[in-house]
Amino acid sequence: MEPDAALAAQAAAGDREAFGALVRRHQAAVRRLTRAVTGNVHDADDAAQDAFLSALDRLETYDPSRPFGPWLMRIATNASIDLVRRRTVRRADALDERSPARGPSPASDAEASEIRQRLGTALTALPERQRVAVTLFDVEGYSHAEIAAVLAIPEGTVRSDVFHARRALRVALEPYDPGRRMEER
Amino acid sequence: MSDLLRQLLTPDDDGTAFTAAVLLRSAGALHRRRTAPQAVAAGLAWTWLEAWARPWLIAAIVGLALAIALPQLRQGSPAGAAEPSLTADLMGASTGTAFVLAETVGN
């Protein structure tokens, strides 16, 4: 697999295939992040597309000696926050817009759907920066230092953001916590 | 919780349509990037040509302007009014002198 830096160099020269490979490789992570920030599937994809186009425009500012992901995530964060500020009306849409997950029984289907809904609502209620921080930390596996670089904030602030975000999400999921249920039984 | 969050945020599709949409929107930017080196090279060539041609161009324009303006200035000045006949006389004299010299040398 060709490294991101090589693909970025080829894309900078106008290579469509190389840019397409970069998009394919990073689209899922970027779309997860933009979805966490926008709380809306359609806005998330719009913001993710804007992020990739913006990244293409700014490829000269990418330092090939550093990882491509955090650089792209910074652009995606800014793109999604910009879009949210432009389209405040559509934020009322629910985050959970997908079809219900397939489960072993209708009861678990309903519960899974309810969990997703609660988690989505809790995530949407978080401040934008906390949403980005917890998504990058818990979903994308970024370190506090990397998130600090992406968001251009101190590492201590990232730790605090992740802590508060996780606590809020846990509170939302408390009724469905299996450990707690076991204790109750 | 991480898994739940990941499930919640992960898109349902495989990203093919998304990638196609991004590539469609970026077609113009990619084309500009492909053609940029040629444009820069062409720009450099024109710059060099302009730099080289500019003195000649200015000299040619000044020469042309002088060629047009000088006869008119001569005709316009009072002293210059007699000049055409004087020039003609001189030309005539010089032609005659040259003819005489040629005849002398030929003999």
Interface residues (C-beta under 8 A of the other chain):
Chain A: A11 A12 A13 G14 D15 R16 F19 G20 V23 R24 Q27 A28 R31 R32 L33 R35 A36 V41 D45 A48 Q49 F52 L53 L56 D57 L95 D96 R98 S99 A101 I115 R116 L119 G120 L123 V134 T135 D138 V139 R166 L169 R170 L173
Chain B: M1 S2 L4 L5 R6 Q7 L8 L9 T10 P11 D12 G15 F18 T19 A21 V22 L23 R25 S26 A27 A29 L30 H31 R32 R33 R34 T35 A36 P37
